[in-house]
Amino acid sequence: MVDLSVTLSHLYAGKVRDLYEVDDEHLLMVASDRLSAFDVVMDEPVPQKGRVLTALTHYWLRDVAGDVASALVTCDPAEIDRVVPGFADYPAWHGRTMLVRRATMVPLECIVRGRLAGQAYEEYAASGTIHGAAMAPGLALTDPLPTVLFTPSTKEASGHDRNIGLDEARAIVGSEVLDAASALCRDLFARAAARLERVGLVLADTKFEVGLVDGELVVCDEVLTPDSSRLWPADEIVRGETPPSFDKQPFRDWLAAQPWDRTPPPPPVPEAIVAITAARYVAAYERVTGRSLDDWYGA
């Protein structure tokens, strides 16, 4: 069996994903089981995490928003094998790999917010603003925002992105690209929020990445996964309190209780926490899609 991780040119290793060159037009994006927090990767992988992230991205881009432009070509190992000979015989990457078109990435993280949470809540509590823009007074944690907000941040080489206002974002990418990115991301957010509402979940916020392929703005990277989104059970939201979420919340709760200064090396993660976290990723996929992860590639 050919080891594609060796034979293909490795372009980039992120906290979770690895990017490999296929040809002038295509890349392979492989989602690992790595788990990160505060921009530090833990030593212990979370089983099935990469398959969940890939399967959910495929679900949103193909089954829910198939008319939304994206960089995704296919996740099907047989189809990938036609472009990357030997892929069909490399099961380690099945179900966690996307064949994508090369894109010129827009240097912004495109965050869309429907509820007050996370860094937006922290800023609002301190100054009454979100990404520098004044908000109505009296909002509490988990409250719906008066309108869905497009709130970009920078993409820093250090990994510590910086929240910015729309004027600064416009200065970075220009009005045309910013307005198109805002419209694209808001549209996808609205579709996802409506779909999730039908299964009793609230999409509090999510992060998109976009890029240009042949002059067209497209969605890139992961889409509406537990790593990029806050998903809350609608019946467990209590105003002013942090609700449970379908993501790595058990891991975050455990980590918050550790005497760790948020710099490498990370503390060892107990097997029980890894197992609970893995189960929540799988539960997120199965509740959102109504399908079993066992039916996805790579089972």
C-alpha positions in Angstrom: 0.0 0.0 0.0 1.3 3.4 -1.0 1.6 5.9 1.9 0.0 9.0 0.4 1.1 11.1 3.3 4.7 10.5 2.0 4.2 10.5 -1.8 2.0 13.6 -2.0 3.5 17.1 -1.4 2.5 18.2 2.1 1.7 21.9 1.9 0.3 22.8 5.4 -0.4 21.3 8.8 -3.1 23.1 10.8 -4.3 22.4 14.3 -6.7 19.8 12.8 -6.2 19.6 9.0 -3.4 18.7 6.7 -3.3 20.0 3.1 -1.7 18.1 0.3 -1.0 19.1 -3.3 -2.7 17.1 -6.0 -2.1 19.2 -9.2 -2.4 22.8 -10.3 -6.2 22.8 -9.7 -6.8 20.5 -6.8 -5.8 19.8 -3.2 -6.5 17.1 -0.7 -7.7 18.3 2.7 -7.4 15.6 5.4 -9.1 16.1 8.7 -7.3 14.4 11.6 -8.5 13.4 15.0 -6.4 16.0 16.7 -8.0 18.1 19.5 -7.0 21.6 20.2 -7.8 24.3 22.7 -6.4 27.8 23.1 -4.4 27.2 19.9 -2.6 24.2 21.6 -3.0 20.7 20.2 -3.5 18.0 22.8 -1.4 14.8 22.7 -4.5 12.6 22.7 -6.6 12.2 19.5 -10.4 11.9 19.6 -11.5 8.9 17.6 -13.8 9.6 14.6 -13.5 13.4 15.0 -12.0 13.8 11.5 -14.7 11.7 9.9 -17.4 13.7 11.7 -16.0 17.1 10.6 -15.7 15.9 7.0 -19.1 14.2 6.9 -20.9 17.2 8.3 -19.2 19.6 5.9 -20.3 17.3 3.0 -23.9 17.2 4.4 -24.2 21.0 4.6 -22.6 21.7 1.2 -24.2 18.9 -0.8 -27.5 18.0 0.9 -28.7 21.3 2.4 -27.1 24.0 0.3 -26.1 22.3 -2.9 -26.6 25.5 -4.9 -24.1 27.4 -2.7 -20.7 27.8 -4.4 -18.0 25.8 -2.6 -14.4 24.5 -3.2 -15.5 20.9 -2.5 -15.3 18.5 -5.4 -16.0 15.2 -3.6 -15.4 13.1 -0.5 -16.1 9.7 -2.2 -12.9 7.6 -2.1 -13.7 6.1 -5.5 -14.0 9.5 -7.1 -10.9 10.8 -5.4 -9.0 7.8 -6.6 -9.6 8.9 -10.2 -7.7 12.1 -9.5 -5.3 10.6 -6.9 -4.4 7.1 -8.0 -3.9 4.8 -5.0 -6.4 6.7 -2.8 -8.9 3.8 -2.9 -6.3 1.6 -1.3 -5.4 4.0 1.4 -8.2 3.5 3.9 -6.6 5.6 6.7 -7.9 8.7 4.8 -11.3 7.4 3.8 -14.2 9.5 5.2 -11.9 12.2 6.5 -10.7 13.6 3.1 -12.1 16.2 0.8 -10.9 16.7 -2.7 -11.1 20.5 -3.2 -10.4 23.1 -5.9 -7.5 25.4 -5.2 -8.7 28.8 -4.0 -7.1 32.2 -3.4 -8.2 32.6 0.3 -9.8 35.7 1.6 -7.6 36.7 4.6 -10.5 36.9 7.0 -12.4 34.5 9.3 -16.0 35.1 8.4 -18.0 34.8 11.7 -21.8 34.9 11.7 -23.6 35.4 15.0 -27.2 34.9 15.8 -26.9 34.7 19.6 -24.8 36.5 22.2 -22.0 34.1 23.2 -18.3 33.6 23.4 -16.0 36.5 22.7 -18.9 38.6 21.5 -20.5 38.2 24.9 -17.3 39.0 26.7 -16.8 42.2 24.7 -20.5 43.2 25.1 -20.4 42.7 28.8 -17.3 44.9 29.1 -18.2 47.7 26.6 -21.6 47.2 25.1 -20.1 46.6 21.7 -19.6 43.6 19.4 -16.5 43.8 17.2 -16.5 47.5 18.0 -20.1 48.2 17.0 -22.5 49.5 19.6 -25.3 47.1 20.5 -28.6 47.6 22.3 -28.4 47.6 26.1 -29.8 44.9 28.3 -28.7 41.8 26.4 -27.8 38.7 28.3 -25.7 35.6 27.5 -27.6 33.4 24.9 -30.0 36.2 23.9 -30.9 36.4 20.2 -29.1 39.4 18.6 -31.4 42.1 17.2 -30.1 41.0 13.8 -27.8 38.3 12.6 -24.3 39.8 12.5 -21.4 39.3 10.1 -18.4 39.9 12.3 -15.0 39.1 10.7 -11.7 38.6 12.3 -8.1 38.6 11.0 -6.2 35.5 10.2 -3.0 35.8 12.1 0.1 33.7 11.4 0.4 33.2 15.2 -3.0 31.5 15.3 -4.4 34.2 17.6 -6.9 35.9 15.3 -8.1 39.4 16.1 -11.7 40.5 16.0 -12.2 43.6 13.8 -15.0 45.9 12.6 -16.4 46.0 9.1 -14.5 49.2 8.2 -11.1 47.5 9.0 -12.2 44.4 7.1 -13.2 46.5 4.1 -9.7 48.1 4.2 -8.2 44.6 4.0 -10.2 43.0 1.3 -12.2 45.7 -0.4 -15.9 46.5 -0.4 -16.9 44.1 -3.2 -15.3 41.0 -1.6 -16.5 41.9 1.9 -20.1 42.5 0.8 -20.1 39.2 -1.2 -18.6 37.3 1.7 -21.2 38.7 4.1 -24.0 37.8 1.8 -22.7 34.3 1.1 -22.1 33.5 4.8 -25.4 35.0 6.0 -27.3 33.0 3.5 -25.6 29.7 4.5 -26.1 30.6 8.2 -29.9 31.2 7.6 -30.3 27.9 5.8 -28.4 26.0 8.5 -30.3 27.7 11.4 -33.6 26.8 9.8 -32.6 23.2 9.3 -31.2 22.9 12.8 -34.4 24.4 14.3 -36.3 21.4 12.9 -34.2 19.0 15.0 -34.4 21.1 18.2 -31.0 22.8 17.9 -30.0 26.5 17.9 -27.1 27.7 15.8 -25.6 30.4 18.1 -22.7 31.3 15.8 -20.4 29.8 13.3 -17.2 30.6 11.4 -16.7 30.3 7.6 -13.7 30.6 5.4 -14.1 31.8 1.8 -11.9 32.1 -1.2 -11.9 32.9 -4.9 -11.9 30.1 -7.6 -11.7 31.5 -11.2 -13.0 34.8 -9.9 -16.0 33.3 -8.0 -16.3 33.6 -4.3 -16.8 30.1 -2.7 -17.0 28.5 0.7 -13.8 26.7 1.7 -12.6 24.4 4.5 -15.0 23.0 7.1 -18.6 24.1 7.2 -21.0 24.2 10.2 -19.1 21.6 12.3 -18.8 21.3 16.1 -15.3 22.8 15.8 -16.5 25.9 13.9 -20.0 26.4 15.4 -21.9 26.6 18.7 -24.9 24.3 18.6 -27.2 24.4 21.6 -30.2 22.1 22.4 -33.1 24.6 22.2 -34.9 23.1 25.2 -31.9 23.5 27.5 -31.1 27.2 26.9 -31.4 29.3 30.0 -31.0 33.1 29.6 -27.8 34.3 31.2 -26.3 30.8 31.5 -23.9 28.9 29.3 -26.0 26.1 27.7 -24.7 22.6 26.9 -23.5 22.3 23.4 -22.8 19.6 20.8 -19.1 20.0 20.6 -16.1 19.5 22.8 -17.8 21.1 25.8 -17.0 18.2 28.2 -13.3 18.6 27.2 -13.5 22.4 27.7 -15.1 22.0 31.1 -12.4 19.5 32.2 -9.6 21.7 30.8 -10.9 24.8 32.6 -10.5 23.0 35.9 -6.8 22.2 35.2 -3.9 24.2 36.5 -2.6 25.0 33.0 -1.3 28.3 31.7 -2.6 27.7 28.1 0.8 27.2 26.7 2.6 24.0 25.5 2.9 21.4 26.8 -0.8 20.6 27.4 -2.0 18.5 30.3 -2.7 14.8 29.5 -6.3 14.3 28.7 -7.9 11.3 30.6 -9.3 8.4 28.6 -12.8 9.0 30.0 -12.8 12.7 28.7 -11.6 11.5 25.3 -14.3 8.9 25.1 -17.1 11.4 26.2 -15.8 14.0 23.7 -15.7 11.4 20.9 -19.3 10.4 21.7 -20.5 14.0 21.5 -19.0 14.5 18.1 -20.7 11.4 16.8 -24.0 12.5 18.4 -23.7 15.9 16.8 -23.5 14.4 13.3 -26.3 11.9 13.9 -28.7 14.4 15.4 -28.1 17.0 12.8 -28.3 14.7 9.8 -30.6 11.9 11.0 -28.0 9.4 9.8 -25.6 7.0 11.3 -21.9 7.8 11.1 -21.4 4.1 10.4 -22.9 4.8 6.9 -20.3 7.4 6.1 -17.0 6.5 4.3 -14.3 5.0 6.3 -16.4 3.1 8.8 
